[in-house]
């Protein structure tokens, strides 16, 4: 595991601390969860872009798929 030092404005840190407290977790855990969500979002976007690129130029086929029930 890697230790990371992050500099945040005091007010932002206080808000994150409040959110963590409301969720019953540490600020460290909150930031870990936020990073996990951001990476999952990036992975989903990457998969979407790869699939979109594979389908580029196949407009007719795409429209056929949309017509299916």
mmCIF file of the N, C-alpha and C atoms, coordinates in Angstrom:
data_MODEL
# 
_entry.id   MODEL 
# 
loop_
_atom_site.group_PDB 
_atom_site.id 
_atom_site.type_symbol 
_atom_site.label_atom_id 
_atom_site.label_alt_id 
_atom_site.label_comp_id 
_atom_site.label_asym_id 
_atom_site.label_entity_id 
_atom_site.label_seq_id 
_atom_site.pdbx_PDB_ins_code 
_atom_site.Cartn_x 
_atom_site.Cartn_y 
_atom_site.Cartn_z 
_atom_site.occupancy 
_atom_site.B_iso_or_equiv 
_atom_site.pdbx_formal_charge 
_atom_site.auth_seq_id 
_atom_site.auth_comp_id 
_atom_site.auth_asym_id 
_atom_site.auth_atom_id 
_atom_site.pdbx_PDB_model_num 
ATOM 1   N N  . UNK A 1 1  ? 0.851   -1.171 0.000   1.00 0.00 ? 1  UNK A N  1 
ATOM 2   C CA . UNK A 1 1  ? 0.000   0.000  0.000   1.00 0.00 ? 1  UNK A CA 1 
ATOM 3   C C  . UNK A 1 1  ? 0.896   1.232  0.000   1.00 0.00 ? 1  UNK A C  1 
ATOM 4   N N  . UNK A 1 2  ? 0.449   2.275  -0.651  1.00 0.00 ? 2  UNK A N  1 
ATOM 5   C CA . UNK A 1 2  ? 1.211   3.506  -0.771  1.00 0.00 ? 2  UNK A CA 1 
ATOM 6   C C  . UNK A 1 2  ? 0.599   4.605  0.084   1.00 0.00 ? 2  UNK A C  1 
ATOM 7   N N  . UNK A 1 3  ? 1.455   5.365  0.751   1.00 0.00 ? 3  UNK A N  1 
ATOM 8   C CA . UNK A 1 3  ? 0.998   6.532  1.494   1.00 0.00 ? 3  UNK A CA 1 
ATOM 9   C C  . UNK A 1 3  ? 1.066   7.727  0.555   1.00 0.00 ? 3  UNK A C  1 
ATOM 10  N N  . UNK A 1 4  ? 0.079   8.596  0.645   1.00 0.00 ? 4  UNK A N  1 
ATOM 11  C CA . UNK A 1 4  ? -0.014  9.740  -0.246  1.00 0.00 ? 4  UNK A CA 1 
ATOM 12  C C  . UNK A 1 4  ? -0.348  10.984 0.571   1.00 0.00 ? 4  UNK A C  1 
ATOM 13  N N  . UNK A 1 5  ? 0.392   12.045 0.355   1.00 0.00 ? 5  UNK A N  1 
ATOM 14  C CA . UNK A 1 5  ? 0.098   13.309 1.012   1.00 0.00 ? 5  UNK A CA 1 
ATOM 15  C C  . UNK A 1 5  ? -0.653  14.191 0.029   1.00 0.00 ? 5  UNK A C  1 
ATOM 16  N N  . UNK A 1 6  ? -1.806  14.681 0.445   1.00 0.00 ? 6  UNK A N  1 
ATOM 17  C CA . UNK A 1 6  ? -2.630  15.532 -0.410  1.00 0.00 ? 6  UNK A CA 1 
ATOM 18  C C  . UNK A 1 6  ? -2.853  16.853 0.322   1.00 0.00 ? 6  UNK A C  1 
ATOM 19  N N  . UNK A 1 7  ? -2.605  17.939 -0.371  1.00 0.00 ? 7  UNK A N  1 
ATOM 20  C CA . UNK A 1 7  ? -2.848  19.251 0.219   1.00 0.00 ? 7  UNK A CA 1 
ATOM 21  C C  . UNK A 1 7  ? -4.226  19.736 -0.226  1.00 0.00 ? 7  UNK A C  1 
ATOM 22  N N  . UNK A 1 8  ? -5.064  20.046 0.754   1.00 0.00 ? 8  UNK A N  1 
ATOM 23  C CA . UNK A 1 8  ? -6.421  20.533 0.488   1.00 0.00 ? 8  UNK A CA 1 
ATOM 24  C C  . UNK A 1 8  ? -6.651  21.816 1.278   1.00 0.00 ? 8  UNK A C  1 
ATOM 25  N N  . UNK A 1 9  ? -7.479  22.695 0.751   1.00 0.00 ? 9  UNK A N  1 
ATOM 26  C CA . UNK A 1 9  ? -7.886  23.847 1.557   1.00 0.00 ? 9  UNK A CA 1 
ATOM 27  C C  . UNK A 1 9  ? -8.607  23.351 2.816   1.00 0.00 ? 9  UNK A C  1 
ATOM 28  N N  . UNK A 1 10 ? -8.425  24.081 3.902   1.00 0.00 ? 10 UNK A N  1 
ATOM 29  C CA . UNK A 1 10 ? -9.017  23.664 5.185   1.00 0.00 ? 10 UNK A CA 1 
ATOM 30  C C  . UNK A 1 10 ? -10.515 23.437 5.098   1.00 0.00 ? 10 UNK A C  1 
ATOM 31  N N  . UNK A 1 11 ? -11.219 24.328 4.406   1.00 0.00 ? 11 UNK A N  1 
ATOM 32  C CA . UNK A 1 11 ? -12.678 24.185 4.339   1.00 0.00 ? 11 UNK A CA 1 
ATOM 33  C C  . UNK A 1 11 ? -13.079 22.915 3.584   1.00 0.00 ? 11 UNK A C  1 
ATOM 34  N N  . UNK A 1 12 ? -12.341 22.566 2.557   1.00 0.00 ? 12 UNK A N  1 
ATOM 35  C CA . UNK A 1 12 ? -12.646 21.343 1.818   1.00 0.00 ? 12 UNK A CA 1 
ATOM 36  C C  . UNK A 1 12 ? -12.378 20.113 2.688   1.00 0.00 ? 12 UNK A C  1 
ATOM 37  N N  . UNK A 1 13 ? -11.292 20.143 3.428   1.00 0.00 ? 13 UNK A N  1 
ATOM 38  C CA . UNK A 1 13 ? -10.987 19.022 4.329   1.00 0.00 ? 13 UNK A CA 1 
ATOM 39  C C  . UNK A 1 13 ? -12.069 18.877 5.389   1.00 0.00 ? 13 UNK A C  1 
ATOM 40  N N  . UNK A 1 14 ? -12.531 20.006 5.944   1.00 0.00 ? 14 UNK A N  1 
ATOM 41  C CA . UNK A 1 14 ? -13.595 19.935 6.962   1.00 0.00 ? 14 UNK A CA 1 
ATOM 42  C C  . UNK A 1 14 ? -14.861 19.307 6.387   1.00 0.00 ? 14 UNK A C  1 
ATOM 43  N N  . UNK A 1 15 ? -15.196 19.687 5.152   1.00 0.00 ? 15 UNK A N  1 
ATOM 44  C CA . UNK A 1 15 ? -16.399 19.124 4.519   1.00 0.00 ? 15 UNK A CA 1 
ATOM 45  C C  . UNK A 1 15 ? -16.240 17.628 4.282   1.00 0.00 ? 15 UNK A C  1 
ATOM 46  N N  . UNK A 1 16 ? -15.064 17.216 3.813   1.00 0.00 ? 16 UNK A N  1 
ATOM 47  C CA . UNK A 1 16 ? -14.823 15.784 3.603   1.00 0.00 ? 16 UNK A CA 1 
ATOM 48  C C  . UNK A 1 16 ? -14.882 15.024 4.923   1.00 0.00 ? 16 UNK A C  1 
ATOM 49  N N  . UNK A 1 17 ? -14.354 15.645 5.967   1.00 0.00 ? 17 UNK A N  1 
ATOM 50  C CA . UNK A 1 17 ? -14.386 15.014 7.289   1.00 0.00 ? 17 UNK A CA 1 
ATOM 51  C C  . UNK A 1 17 ? -15.827 14.839 7.766   1.00 0.00 ? 17 UNK A C  1 
ATOM 52  N N  . UNK A 1 18 ? -16.668 15.843 7.498   1.00 0.00 ? 18 UNK A N  1 
ATOM 53  C CA . UNK A 1 18 ? -18.088 15.748 7.868   1.00 0.00 ? 18 UNK A CA 1 
ATOM 54  C C  . UNK A 1 18 ? -18.773 14.611 7.104   1.00 0.00 ? 18 UNK A C  1 
ATOM 55  N N  . UNK A 1 19 ? -18.505 14.516 5.806   1.00 0.00 ? 19 UNK A N  1 
ATOM 56  C CA . UNK A 1 19 ? -19.101 13.448 4.996   1.00 0.00 ? 19 UNK A CA 1 
ATOM 57  C C  . UNK A 1 19 ? -18.654 12.085 5.526   1.00 0.00 ? 19 UNK A C  1 
ATOM 58  N N  . UNK A 1 20 ? -17.374 11.962 5.789   1.00 0.00 ? 20 UNK A N  1 
ATOM 59  C CA . UNK A 1 20 ? -16.850 10.697 6.311   1.00 0.00 ? 20 UNK A CA 1 
ATOM 60  C C  . UNK A 1 20 ? -17.519 10.351 7.637   1.00 0.00 ? 20 UNK A C  1 
ATOM 61  N N  . UNK A 1 21 ? -17.662 11.346 8.507   1.00 0.00 ? 21 UNK A N  1 
ATOM 62  C CA . UNK A 1 21 ? -18.298 11.122 9.807   1.00 0.00 ? 21 UNK A CA 1 
ATOM 63  C C  . UNK A 1 21 ? -19.747 10.663 9.631   1.00 0.00 ? 21 UNK A C  1 
ATOM 64  N N  . UNK A 1 22 ? -20.475 11.298 8.711   1.00 0.00 ? 22 UNK A N  1 
ATOM 65  C CA . UNK A 1 22 ? -21.864 10.919 8.459   1.00 0.00 ? 22 UNK A CA 1 
ATOM 66  C C  . UNK A 1 22 ? -21.966 9.481  7.963   1.00 0.00 ? 22 UNK A C  1 
ATOM 67  N N  . UNK A 1 23 ? -20.966 9.046  7.220   1.00 0.00 ? 23 UNK A N  1 
ATOM 68  C CA . UNK A 1 23 ? -20.966 7.679  6.691   1.00 0.00 ? 23 UNK A CA 1 
ATOM 69  C C  . UNK A 1 23 ? -20.347 6.672  7.653   1.00 0.00 ? 23 UNK A C  1 
ATOM 70  N N  . UNK A 1 24 ? -19.784 7.167  8.734   1.00 0.00 ? 24 UNK A N  1 
ATOM 71  C CA . UNK A 1 24 ? -19.177 6.287  9.729   1.00 0.00 ? 24 UNK A CA 1 
ATOM 72  C C  . UNK A 1 24 ? -17.861 5.678  9.265   1.00 0.00 ? 24 UNK A C  1 
ATOM 73  N N  . UNK A 1 25 ? -17.120 6.422  8.444   1.00 0.00 ? 25 UNK A N  1 
ATOM 74  C CA . UNK A 1 25 ? -15.827 5.936  7.948   1.00 0.00 ? 25 UNK A CA 1 
ATOM 75  C C  . UNK A 1 25 ? -14.781 7.033  8.130   1.00 0.00 ? 25 UNK A C  1 
ATOM 76  N N  . UNK A 1 26 ? -13.533 6.674  7.929   1.00 0.00 ? 26 UNK A N  1 
ATOM 77  C CA . UNK A 1 26 ? -12.451 7.650  8.036   1.00 0.00 ? 26 UNK A CA 1 
ATOM 78  C C  . UNK A 1 26 ? -12.350 8.467  6.749   1.00 0.00 ? 26 UNK A C  1 
ATOM 79  N N  . UNK A 1 27 ? -11.684 9.598  6.827   1.00 0.00 ? 27 UNK A N  1 
ATOM 80  C CA . UNK A 1 27 ? -11.445 10.410 5.645   1.00 0.00 ? 27 UNK A CA 1 
ATOM 81  C C  . UNK A 1 27 ? -10.612 9.600  4.655   1.00 0.00 ? 27 UNK A C  1 
ATOM 82  N N  . UNK A 1 28 ? -9.663  8.839  5.159   1.00 0.00 ? 28 UNK A N  1 
ATOM 83  C CA . UNK A 1 28 ? -8.847  7.995  4.293   1.00 0.00 ? 28 UNK A CA 1 
ATOM 84  C C  . UNK A 1 28 ? -9.715  7.023  3.500   1.00 0.00 ? 28 UNK A C  1 
ATOM 85  N N  . UNK A 1 29 ? -10.641 6.371  4.188   1.00 0.00 ? 29 UNK A N  1 
ATOM 86  C CA . UNK A 1 29 ? -11.537 5.415  3.526   1.00 0.00 ? 29 UNK A CA 1 
ATOM 87  C C  . UNK A 1 29 ? -12.447 6.127  2.525   1.00 0.00 ? 29 UNK A C  1 
ATOM 88  N N  . UNK A 1 30 ? -12.920 7.318  2.883   1.00 0.00 ? 30 UNK A N  1 
ATOM 89  C CA . UNK A 1 30 ? -13.772 8.090  1.986   1.00 0.00 ? 30 UNK A CA 1 
ATOM 90  C C  . UNK A 1 30 ? -13.030 8.403  0.690   1.00 0.00 ? 30 UNK A C  1 
ATOM 91  N N  . UNK A 1 31 ? -11.793 8.859  0.801   1.00 0.00 ? 31 UNK A N  1 
ATOM 92  C CA . UNK A 1 31 ? -11.009 9.192  -0.387  1.00 0.00 ? 31 UNK A CA 1 
ATOM 93  C C  . UNK A 1 31 ? -10.710 7.932  -1.193  1.00 0.00 ? 31 UNK A C  1 
ATOM 94  N N  . UNK A 1 32 ? -10.458 6.814  -0.524  1.00 0.00 ? 32 UNK A N  1 
ATOM 95  C CA . UNK A 1 32 ? -10.242 5.547  -1.221  1.00 0.00 ? 32 UNK A CA 1 
ATOM 96  C C  . UNK A 1 32 ? -11.487 5.162  -2.020  1.00 0.00 ? 32 UNK A C  1 
ATOM 97  N N  . UNK A 1 33 ? -12.667 5.313  -1.416  1.00 0.00 ? 33 UNK A N  1 
ATOM 98  C CA . UNK A 1 33 ? -13.917 4.999  -2.106  1.00 0.00 ? 33 UNK A CA 1 
ATOM 99  C C  . UNK A 1 33 ? -14.144 5.949  -3.287  1.00 0.00 ? 33 UNK A C  1 
ATOM 100 N N  . UNK A 1 34 ? -13.821 7.227  -3.107  1.00 0.00 ? 34 UNK A N  1 
ATOM 101 C CA . UNK A 1 34 ? -13.983 8.193  -4.188  1.00 0.00 ? 34 UNK A CA 1 
ATOM 102 C C  . UNK A 1 34 ? -13.066 7.847  -5.357  1.00 0.00 ? 34 UNK A C  1 
ATOM 103 N N  . UNK A 1 35 ? -11.833 7.448  -5.048  1.00 0.00 ? 35 UNK A N  1 
ATOM 104 C CA . UNK A 1 35 ? -10.886 7.066  -6.100  1.00 0.00 ? 35 UNK A CA 1 
ATOM 105 C C  . UNK A 1 35 ? -11.380 5.827  -6.834  1.00 0.00 ? 35 UNK A C  1 
ATOM 106 N N  . UNK A 1 36 ? -11.934 4.870  -6.098  1.00 0.00 ? 36 UNK A N  1 
ATOM 107 C CA . UNK A 1 36 ? -12.470 3.650  -6.711  1.00 0.00 ? 36 UNK A CA 1 
ATOM 108 C C  . UNK A 1 36 ? -13.599 3.988  -7.674  1.00 0.00 ? 36 UNK A C  1 
ATOM 109 N N  . UNK A 1 37 ? -14.508 4.871  -7.260  1.00 0.00 ? 37 UNK A N  1 
ATOM 110 C CA . UNK A 1 37 ? -15.614 5.275  -8.133  1.00 0.00 ? 37 UNK A CA 1 
ATOM 111 C C  . UNK A 1 37 ? -15.112 5.997  -9.381  1.00 0.00 ? 37 UNK A C  1 
ATOM 112 N N  . UNK A 1 38 ? -14.131 6.854  -9.216  1.00 0.00 ? 38 UNK A N  1 
ATOM 113 C CA . UNK A 1 38 ? -13.602 7.595  -10.355 1.00 0.00 ? 38 UNK A CA 1 
ATOM 114 C C  . UNK A 1 38 ? -12.931 6.650  -11.355 1.00 0.00 ? 38 UNK A C  1 
ATOM 115 N N  . UNK A 1 39 ? -12.176 5.674  -10.846 1.00 0.00 ? 39 UNK A N  1 
ATOM 116 C CA . UNK A 1 39 ? -11.527 4.714  -11.736 1.00 0.00 ? 39 UNK A CA 1 
ATOM 117 C C  . UNK A 1 39 ? -12.555 3.820  -12.438 1.00 0.00 ? 39 UNK A C  1 
ATOM 118 N N  . UNK A 1 40 ? -13.603 3.430  -11.732 1.00 0.00 ? 40 UNK A N  1 
ATOM 119 C CA . UNK A 1 40 ? -14.660 2.623  -12.350 1.00 0.00 ? 40 UNK A CA 1 
ATOM 120 C C  . UNK A 1 40 ? -15.344 3.419  -13.461 1.00 0.00 ? 40 UNK A C  1 
ATOM 121 N N  . UNK A 1 41 ? -15.567 4.711  -13.223 1.00 0.00 ? 41 UNK A N  1 
ATOM 122 C CA . UNK A 1 41 ? -16.173 5.566  -14.240 1.00 0.00 ? 41 UNK A CA 1 
ATOM 123 C C  . UNK A 1 41 ? -15.262 5.680  -15.463 1.00 0.00 ? 41 UNK A C  1 
ATOM 124 N N  . UNK A 1 42 ? -13.977 5.843  -15.227 1.00 0.00 ? 42 UNK A N  1 
ATOM 125 C CA . UNK A 1 42 ? -13.020 5.919  -16.328 1.00 0.00 ? 42 UNK A CA 1 
ATOM 126 C C  . UNK A 1 42 ? -13.000 4.611  -17.119 1.00 0.00 ? 42 UNK A C  1 
ATOM 127 N N  . UNK A 1 43 ? -13.021 3.477  -16.427 1.00 0.00 ? 43 UNK A N  1 
ATOM 128 C CA . UNK A 1 43 ? -13.043 2.173  -17.107 1.00 0.00 ? 43 UNK A CA 1 
ATOM 129 C C  . UNK A 1 43 ? -14.291 2.023  -17.968 1.00 0.00 ? 43 UNK A C  1 
ATOM 130 N N  . UNK A 1 44 ? -15.435 2.433  -17.437 1.00 0.00 ? 44 UNK A N  1 
ATOM 131 C CA . UNK A 1 44 ? -16.692 2.333  -18.194 1.00 0.00 ? 44 UNK A CA 1 
ATOM 132 C C  . UNK A 1 44 ? -16.641 3.229  -19.427 1.00 0.00 ? 44 UNK A C  1 
ATOM 133 N N  . UNK A 1 45 ? -16.124 4.440  -19.265 1.00 0.00 ? 45 UNK A N  1 
ATOM 134 C CA . UNK A 1 45 ? -16.008 5.356  -20.392 1.00 0.00 ? 45 UNK A CA 1 
ATOM 135 C C  . UNK A 1 45 ? -15.067 4.786  -21.459 1.00 0.00 ? 45 UNK A C  1 
ATOM 136 N N  . UNK A 1 46 ? -13.968 4.203  -21.022 1.00 0.00 ? 46 UNK A N  1 
ATOM 137 C CA . UNK A 1 46 ? -13.009 3.611  -21.958 1.00 0.00 ? 46 UNK A CA 1 
ATOM 138 C C  . UNK A 1 46 ? -13.641 2.462  -22.732 1.00 0.00 ? 46 UNK A C  1 
ATOM 139 N N  . UNK A 1 47 ? -14.368 1.589  -22.017 1.00 0.00 ? 47 UNK A N  1 
ATOM 140 C CA . UNK A 1 47 ? -15.051 0.476  -22.692 1.00 0.00 ? 47 UNK A CA 1 
ATOM 141 C C  . UNK A 1 47 ? -16.059 0.999  -23.712 1.00 0.00 ? 47 UNK A C  1 
ATOM 142 N N  . UNK A 1 48 ? -16.809 2.033  -23.333 1.00 0.00 ? 48 UNK A N  1 
ATOM 143 C CA . UNK A 1 48 ? -17.793 2.616  -24.235 1.00 0.00 ? 48 UNK A CA 1 
ATOM 144 C C  . UNK A 1 48 ? -17.116 3.162  -25.493 1.00 0.00 ? 48 UNK A C  1 
ATOM 145 N N  . UNK A 1 49 ? -16.022 3.897  -25.310 1.00 0.00 ? 49 UNK A N  1 
ATOM 146 C CA . UNK A 1 49 ? -15.324 4.486  -26.451 1.00 0.00 ? 49 UNK A CA 1 
ATOM 147 C C  . UNK A 1 49 ? -14.753 3.421  -27.380 1.00 0.00 ? 49 UNK A C  1 
ATOM 148 N N  . UNK A 1 50 ? -14.248 2.337  -26.817 1.00 0.00 ? 50 UNK A N  1 
ATOM 149 C CA . UNK A 1 50 ? -13.736 1.230  -27.634 1.00 0.00 ? 50 UNK A CA 1 
ATOM 150 C C  . UNK A 1 50 ? -14.868 0.616  -28.453 1.00 0.00 ? 50 UNK A C  1 
ATOM 151 N N  . UNK A 1 51 ? -16.003 0.385  -27.806 1.00 0.00 ? 51 UNK A N  1 
ATOM 152 C CA . UNK A 1 51 ? -17.152 -0.193 -28.523 1.00 0.00 ? 51 UNK A CA 1 
ATOM 153 C C  . UNK A 1 51 ? -17.677 0.767  -29.582 1.00 0.00 ? 51 UNK A C  1 
ATOM 154 N N  . UNK A 1 52 ? -17.708 2.049  -29.267 1.00 0.00 ? 52 UNK A N  1 
ATOM 155 C CA . UNK A 1 52 ? -18.177 3.036  -30.228 1.00 0.00 ? 52 UNK A CA 1 
ATOM 156 C C  . UNK A 1 52 ? -17.253 3.070  -31.443 1.00 0.00 ? 52 UNK A C  1 
ATOM 157 N N  . UNK A 1 53 ? -15.970 2.971  -31.208 1.00 0.00 ? 53 UNK A N  1 
ATOM 158 C CA . UNK A 1 53 ? -15.015 2.985  -32.315 1.00 0.00 ? 53 UNK A CA 1 
ATOM 159 C C  . UNK A 1 53 ? -15.189 1.748  -33.201 1.00 0.00 ? 53 UNK A C  1 
ATOM 160 N N  . UNK A 1 54 ? -15.437 0.590  -32.569 1.00 0.00 ? 54 UNK A N  1 
ATOM 161 C CA . UNK A 1 54 ? -15.668 -0.637 -33.344 1.00 0.00 ? 54 UNK A CA 1 
ATOM 162 C C  . UNK A 1 54 ? -16.893 -0.507 -34.226 1.00 0.00 ? 54 UNK A C  1 
ATOM 163 N N  . UNK A 1 55 ? -17.886 0.234  -33.766 1.00 0.00 ? 55 UNK A N  1 
ATOM 164 C CA . UNK A 1 55 ? -19.128 0.370  -34.516 1.00 0.00 ? 55 UNK A CA 1 
ATOM 165 C C  . UNK A 1 55 ? -19.141 1.527  -35.500 1.00 0.00 ? 55 UNK A C  1 
ATOM 166 N N  . UNK A 1 56 ? -18.092 2.331  -35.479 1.00 0.00 ? 56 UNK A N  1 
ATOM 167 C CA . UNK A 1 56 ? -18.042 3.502  -36.368 1.00 0.00 ? 56 UNK A CA 1 
ATOM 168 C C  . UNK A 1 56 ? -18.153 3.039  -37.828 1.00 0.00 ? 56 UNK A C  1 
ATOM 169 N N  . UNK A 1 57 ? -19.026 3.677  -38.572 1.00 0.00 ? 57 UNK A N  1 
ATOM 170 C CA . UNK A 1 57 ? -19.213 3.326  -39.979 1.00 0.00 ? 57 UNK A CA 1 
ATOM 171 C C  . UNK A 1 57 ? -20.274 2.260  -40.196 1.00 0.00 ? 57 UNK A C  1 
ATOM 172 N N  . UNK A 1 58 ? -20.886 1.775  -39.126 1.00 0.00 ? 58 UNK A N  1 
ATOM 173 C CA . UNK A 1 58 ? -21.919 0.740  -39.230 1.00 0.00 ? 58 UNK A CA 1 
ATOM 174 C C  . UNK A 1 58 ? -23.282 1.314  -38.853 1.00 0.00 ? 58 UNK A C  1 
ATOM 175 N N  . UNK A 1 59 ? -23.608 2.447  -39.429 1.00 0.00 ? 59 UNK A N  1 
ATOM 176 C CA . UNK A 1 59 ? -24.860 3.119  -39.097 1.00 0.00 ? 59 UNK A CA 1 
ATOM 177 C C  . UNK A 1 59 ? -26.078 2.241  -39.376 1.00 0.00 ? 59 UNK A C  1 
ATOM 178 N N  . UNK A 1 60 ? -26.088 1.606  -40.534 1.00 0.00 ? 60 UNK A N  1 
ATOM 179 C CA . UNK A 1 60 ? -27.241 0.770  -40.894 1.00 0.00 ? 60 UNK A CA 1 
ATOM 180 C C  . UNK A 1 60 ? -27.429 -0.352 -39.880 1.00 0.00 ? 60 UNK A C  1 
ATOM 181 N N  . UNK A 1 61 ? -26.338 -1.002 -39.502 1.00 0.00 ? 61 UNK A N  1 
ATOM 182 C CA . UNK A 1 61 ? -26.425 -2.107 -38.518 1.00 0.00 ? 61 UNK A CA 1 
ATOM 183 C C  . UNK A 1 61 ? -26.911 -1.579 -37.166 1.00 0.00 ? 61 UNK A C  1 
ATOM 184 N N  . UNK A 1 62 ? -26.437 -0.421 -36.771 1.00 0.00 ? 62 UNK A N  1 
ATOM 185 C CA . UNK A 1 62 ? -26.856 0.181  -35.511 1.00 0.00 ? 62 UNK A CA 1 
ATOM 186 C C  . UNK A 1 62 ? -28.346 0.485  -35.494 1.00 0.00 ? 62 UNK A C  1 
ATOM 187 N N  . UNK A 1 63 ? -28.825 1.016  -36.583 1.00 0.00 ? 63 UNK A N  1 
ATOM 188 C CA . UNK A 1 63 ? -30.255 1.313  -36.673 1.00 0.00 ? 63 UNK A CA 1 
ATOM 189 C C  . UNK A 1 63 ? -31.089 0.034  -36.651 1.00 0.00 ? 63 UNK A C  1 
ATOM 190 N N  . UNK A 1 64 ? -30.584 -1.043 -37.281 1.00 0.00 ? 64 UNK A N  1 
ATOM 191 C CA . UNK A 1 64 ? -31.285 -2.339 -37.231 1.00 0.00 ? 64 UNK A CA 1 
ATOM 192 C C  . UNK A 1 64 ? -31.413 -2.820 -35.791 1.00 0.00 ? 64 UNK A C  1 
ATOM 193 N N  . UNK A 1 65 ? -30.333 -2.697 -35.036 1.00 0.00 ? 65 UNK A N  1 
ATOM 194 C CA . UNK A 1 65 ? -30.350 -3.142 -33.633 1.00 0.00 ? 65 UNK A CA 1 
ATOM 195 C C  . UNK A 1 65 ? -31.352 -2.348 -32.807 1.00 0.00 ? 65 UNK A C  1 
ATOM 196 N N  . UNK A 1 66 ? -31.487 -1.069 -33.093 1.00 0.00 ? 66 UNK A N  1 
ATOM 197 C CA . UNK A 1 66 ? -32.430 -0.243 -32.362 1.00 0.00 ? 66 UNK A CA 1 
ATOM 198 C C  . UNK A 1 66 ? -33.876 -0.612 -32.647 1.00 0.00 ? 66 UNK A C  1 
ATOM 199 N N  . UNK A 1 67 ? -34.150 -1.177 -33.786 1.00 0.00 ? 67 UNK A N  1 
ATOM 200 C CA . UNK A 1 67 ? -35.515 -1.547 -34.164 1.00 0.00 ? 67 UNK A CA 1 
ATOM 201 C C  . UNK A 1 67 ? -35.959 -2.838 -33.492 1.00 0.00 ? 67 UNK A C  1 
ATOM 202 N N  . UNK A 1 68 ? -35.007 -3.661 -33.003 1.00 0.00 ? 68 UNK A N  1 
ATOM 203 C CA . UNK A 1 68 ? -35.374 -4.945 -32.412 1.00 0.00 ? 68 UNK A CA 1 
ATOM 204 C C  . UNK A 1 68 ? -36.106 -4.741 -31.094 1.00 0.00 ? 68 UNK A C  1 
ATOM 205 N N  . UNK A 1 69 ? -37.040 -5.653 -30.800 1.00 0.00 ? 69 UNK A N  1 
ATOM 206 C CA . UNK A 1 69 ? -37.799 -5.595 -29.541 1.00 0.00 ? 69 UNK A CA 1 
ATOM 207 C C  . UNK A 1 69 ? -37.082 -6.341 -28.462 1.00 0.00 ? 69 UNK A C  1 
# 
